[in-house]
Amino acid sequence: MLAQILDPIAFEPLPQSPTLGQVWDQICRQGTARKHAERALHAGYRPTEDQG
């Protein structure tokens, strides 16, 4: 998934008992990464085989 390549930290597992702030931050970062990936694909970017 291109979004995971753009922001791998956003897709790391949360701690055992995450705070609301940690959950919110992860959701926001994942959304931003997905939007950037969608824009890149729409603009014609195609990942190579080793990028997934």
N, CA, C and O atoms as CSV, one atom per row, in Angstrom:
chain,resi,resn,atom,element,x,y,z
A,1,MET,N,N,0.849,-1.175,0.000
A,1,MET,CA,C,0.000,0.000,0.000
A,1,MET,C,C,0.896,1.241,0.000
A,1,MET,O,O,1.776,1.386,0.849
A,2,LEU,N,N,0.662,2.115,-0.947
A,2,LEU,CA,C,1.483,3.310,-1.098
A,2,LEU,C,C,1.417,4.200,0.138
A,2,LEU,O,O,2.423,4.804,0.510
A,3,ALA,N,N,0.264,4.292,0.775
A,3,ALA,CA,C,0.137,5.129,1.970
A,3,ALA,C,C,1.095,4.681,3.069
A,3,ALA,O,O,1.644,5.517,3.787
A,4,GLN,N,N,1.303,3.371,3.209
A,4,GLN,CA,C,2.225,2.871,4.227
A,4,GLN,C,C,3.669,3.213,3.881
A,4,GLN,O,O,4.492,3.393,4.779
A,5,ILE,N,N,3.985,3.306,2.600
A,5,ILE,CA,C,5.326,3.692,2.188
A,5,ILE,C,C,5.549,5.170,2.491
A,5,ILE,O,O,6.631,5.566,2.924
A,6,LEU,N,N,4.516,5.982,2.260
A,6,LEU,CA,C,4.633,7.426,2.481
A,6,LEU,C,C,4.748,7.782,3.962
A,6,LEU,O,O,5.475,8.709,4.318
A,7,ASP,N,N,4.043,7.060,4.824
A,7,ASP,CA,C,4.091,7.352,6.265
A,7,ASP,C,C,3.980,6.047,7.055
A,7,ASP,O,O,2.910,5.729,7.575
A,8,PRO,N,N,5.077,5.288,7.150
A,8,PRO,CA,C,5.018,3.998,7.833
A,8,PRO,C,C,4.664,4.101,9.315
A,8,PRO,O,O,4.063,3.180,9.867
A,9,ILE,N,N,5.023,5.189,9.958
A,9,ILE,CA,C,4.727,5.351,11.380
A,9,ILE,C,C,3.220,5.393,11.634
A,9,ILE,O,O,2.753,4.935,12.676
A,10,ALA,N,N,2.467,5.935,10.692
A,10,ALA,CA,C,1.020,6.042,10.852
A,10,ALA,C,C,0.342,4.670,10.914
A,10,ALA,O,O,-0.783,4.555,11.401
A,11,PHE,N,N,1.015,3.647,10.427
A,11,PHE,CA,C,0.408,2.321,10.377
A,11,PHE,C,C,1.019,1.343,11.372
A,11,PHE,O,O,0.739,0.145,11.322
A,12,GLU,N,N,1.855,1.853,12.276
A,12,GLU,CA,C,2.400,0.996,13.329
A,12,GLU,C,C,1.307,0.701,14.358
A,12,GLU,O,O,0.406,1.516,14.557
A,13,PRO,N,N,1.382,-0.448,15.002
A,13,PRO,CA,C,0.380,-0.761,16.031
A,13,PRO,C,C,0.447,0.233,17.195
A,13,PRO,O,O,1.521,0.708,17.563
A,14,LEU,N,N,-0.702,0.530,17.753
A,14,LEU,CA,C,-0.770,1.413,18.922
A,14,LEU,C,C,-0.359,0.648,20.170
A,14,LEU,O,O,-0.398,-0.582,20.176
A,15,PRO,N,N,0.035,1.356,21.233
A,15,PRO,CA,C,0.352,0.679,22.485
A,15,PRO,C,C,-0.875,-0.067,23.032
A,15,PRO,O,O,-1.993,0.109,22.547
A,16,GLN,N,N,-0.642,-0.889,24.035
A,16,GLN,CA,C,-1.709,-1.709,24.625
A,16,GLN,C,C,-2.935,-0.887,25.030
A,16,GLN,O,O,-4.061,-1.256,24.695
A,17,SER,N,N,-2.734,0.198,25.731
A,17,SER,CA,C,-3.838,1.058,26.168
A,17,SER,C,C,-3.583,2.488,25.678
A,17,SER,O,O,-3.111,3.335,26.436
A,18,PRO,N,N,-3.898,2.747,24.412
A,18,PRO,CA,C,-3.577,4.063,23.858
A,18,PRO,C,C,-4.482,5.157,24.426
A,18,PRO,O,O,-5.624,4.912,24.816
A,19,THR,N,N,-3.937,6.357,24.457
A,19,THR,CA,C,-4.752,7.496,24.884
A,19,THR,C,C,-5.601,7.942,23.692
A,19,THR,O,O,-5.339,7.556,22.552
A,20,LEU,N,N,-6.601,8.742,23.965
A,20,LEU,CA,C,-7.443,9.270,22.897
A,20,LEU,C,C,-6.598,10.072,21.911
A,20,LEU,O,O,-6.822,10.007,20.702
A,21,GLY,N,N,-5.632,10.825,22.421
A,21,GLY,CA,C,-4.751,11.607,21.565
A,21,GLY,C,C,-3.931,10.745,20.617
A,21,GLY,O,O,-3.737,11.107,19.456
A,22,GLN,N,N,-3.449,9.606,21.107
A,22,GLN,CA,C,-2.674,8.695,20.262
A,22,GLN,C,C,-3.540,8.093,19.159
A,22,GLN,O,O,-3.109,7.971,18.012
A,23,VAL,N,N,-4.760,7.721,19.521
A,23,VAL,CA,C,-5.689,7.161,18.533
A,23,VAL,C,C,-6.023,8.220,17.480
A,23,VAL,O,O,-5.994,7.945,16.280
A,24,TRP,N,N,-6.334,9.412,17.933
A,24,TRP,CA,C,-6.685,10.506,17.018
A,24,TRP,C,C,-5.522,10.821,16.079
A,24,TRP,O,O,-5.722,10.998,14.877
A,25,ASP,N,N,-4.311,10.891,16.624
A,25,ASP,CA,C,-3.136,11.179,15.817
A,25,ASP,C,C,-2.945,10.116,14.740
A,25,ASP,O,O,-2.657,10.441,13.588
A,26,GLN,N,N,-3.103,8.854,15.110
A,26,GLN,CA,C,-2.918,7.776,14.145
A,26,GLN,C,C,-3.984,7.838,13.045
A,26,GLN,O,O,-3.667,7.670,11.868
A,27,ILE,N,N,-5.225,8.074,13.416
A,27,ILE,CA,C,-6.301,8.166,12.425
A,27,ILE,C,C,-6.031,9.313,11.451
A,27,ILE,O,O,-6.193,9.156,10.241
A,28,CYS,N,N,-5.624,10.455,11.978
A,28,CYS,CA,C,-5.340,11.619,11.129
A,28,CYS,C,C,-4.165,11.355,10.196
A,28,CYS,O,O,-4.222,11.685,9.011
A,29,ARG,N,N,-3.106,10.762,10.727
A,29,ARG,CA,C,-1.924,10.483,9.896
A,29,ARG,C,C,-2.251,9.474,8.805
A,29,ARG,O,O,-1.794,9.619,7.671
A,30,GLN,N,N,-3.039,8.451,9.136
A,30,GLN,CA,C,-3.411,7.470,8.130
A,30,GLN,C,C,-4.256,8.114,7.036
A,30,GLN,O,O,-4.064,7.836,5.853
A,31,GLY,N,N,-5.175,8.962,7.428
A,31,GLY,CA,C,-6.013,9.653,6.447
A,31,GLY,C,C,-5.196,10.538,5.526
A,31,GLY,O,O,-5.420,10.564,4.316
A,32,THR,N,N,-4.252,11.259,6.100
A,32,THR,CA,C,-3.391,12.134,5.296
A,32,THR,C,C,-2.542,11.308,4.334
A,32,THR,O,O,-2.409,11.665,3.164
A,33,ALA,N,N,-1.973,10.219,4.813
A,33,ALA,CA,C,-1.145,9.357,3.962
A,33,ALA,C,C,-1.972,8.776,2.820
A,33,ALA,O,O,-1.500,8.697,1.686
A,34,ARG,N,N,-3.202,8.371,3.119
A,34,ARG,CA,C,-4.075,7.825,2.071
A,34,ARG,C,C,-4.428,8.887,1.034
A,34,ARG,O,O,-4.470,8.595,-0.161
A,35,LYS,N,N,-4.681,10.110,1.478
A,35,LYS,CA,C,-4.994,11.194,0.539
A,35,LYS,C,C,-3.807,11.483,-0.376
A,35,LYS,O,O,-3.977,11.661,-1.582
A,36,HIS,N,N,-2.607,11.528,0.196
A,36,HIS,CA,C,-1.417,11.775,-0.618
A,36,HIS,C,C,-1.186,10.623,-1.601
A,36,HIS,O,O,-0.800,10.856,-2.746
A,37,ALA,N,N,-1.417,9.397,-1.164
A,37,ALA,CA,C,-1.254,8.243,-2.047
A,37,ALA,C,C,-2.270,8.307,-3.188
A,37,ALA,O,O,-1.931,8.045,-4.341
A,38,GLU,N,N,-3.499,8.650,-2.867
A,38,GLU,CA,C,-4.539,8.755,-3.892
A,38,GLU,C,C,-4.180,9.829,-4.919
A,38,GLU,O,O,-4.349,9.626,-6.121
A,39,ARG,N,N,-3.689,10.962,-4.445
A,39,ARG,CA,C,-3.290,12.044,-5.356
A,39,ARG,C,C,-2.126,11.604,-6.249
A,39,ARG,O,O,-2.107,11.893,-7.445
A,40,ALA,N,N,-1.169,10.910,-5.660
A,40,ALA,CA,C,-0.020,10.448,-6.438
A,40,ALA,C,C,-0.454,9.472,-7.527
A,40,ALA,O,O,0.001,9.567,-8.667
A,41,LEU,N,N,-1.323,8.543,-7.182
A,41,LEU,CA,C,-1.811,7.579,-8.166
A,41,LEU,C,C,-2.631,8.275,-9.253
A,41,LEU,O,O,-2.523,7.937,-10.431
A,42,HIS,N,N,-3.438,9.234,-8.858
A,42,HIS,CA,C,-4.241,9.987,-9.816
A,42,HIS,C,C,-3.352,10.787,-10.769
A,42,HIS,O,O,-3.699,10.973,-11.935
A,43,ALA,N,N,-2.221,11.253,-10.279
A,43,ALA,CA,C,-1.287,12.030,-11.091
A,43,ALA,C,C,-0.436,11.146,-11.999
A,43,ALA,O,O,0.342,11.654,-12.806
A,44,GLY,N,N,-0.580,9.826,-11.872
A,44,GLY,CA,C,0.128,8.918,-12.756
A,44,GLY,C,C,1.258,8.134,-12.131
A,44,GLY,O,O,1.932,7.375,-12.827
A,45,TYR,N,N,1.488,8.292,-10.836
A,45,TYR,CA,C,2.554,7.538,-10.178
A,45,TYR,C,C,2.170,6.062,-10.127
A,45,TYR,O,O,1.039,5.715,-9.789
A,46,ARG,N,N,3.108,5.216,-10.461
A,46,ARG,CA,C,2.905,3.775,-10.363
A,46,ARG,C,C,4.081,3.190,-9.589
A,46,ARG,O,O,5.226,3.346,-10.011
A,47,PRO,N,N,3.825,2.519,-8.464
A,47,PRO,CA,C,4.926,1.934,-7.690
A,47,PRO,C,C,5.602,0.806,-8.452
A,47,PRO,O,O,4.969,0.095,-9.233
A,48,THR,N,N,6.895,0.655,-8.213
A,48,THR,CA,C,7.628,-0.456,-8.830
A,48,THR,C,C,7.349,-1.715,-8.013
A,48,THR,O,O,6.744,-1.648,-6.943
A,49,GLU,N,N,7.790,-2.848,-8.519
A,49,GLU,CA,C,7.525,-4.124,-7.846
A,49,GLU,C,C,8.050,-4.163,-6.418
A,49,GLU,O,O,7.369,-4.672,-5.527
A,50,ASP,N,N,9.238,-3.639,-6.183
A,50,ASP,CA,C,9.830,-3.713,-4.847
A,50,ASP,C,C,9.184,-2.731,-3.864
A,50,ASP,O,O,9.446,-2.818,-2.664
A,51,GLN,N,N,8.350,-1.801,-4.336
A,51,GLN,CA,C,7.657,-0.871,-3.463
A,51,GLN,C,C,6.273,-1.367,-3.069
A,51,GLN,O,O,5.654,-0.787,-2.177
A,52,GLY,N,N,5.776,-2.402,-3.694
A,52,GLY,CA,C,4.479,-2.952,-3.337
A,52,GLY,C,C,3.418,-2.433,-4.188
A,52,GLY,O,O,2.255,-2.800,-4.018
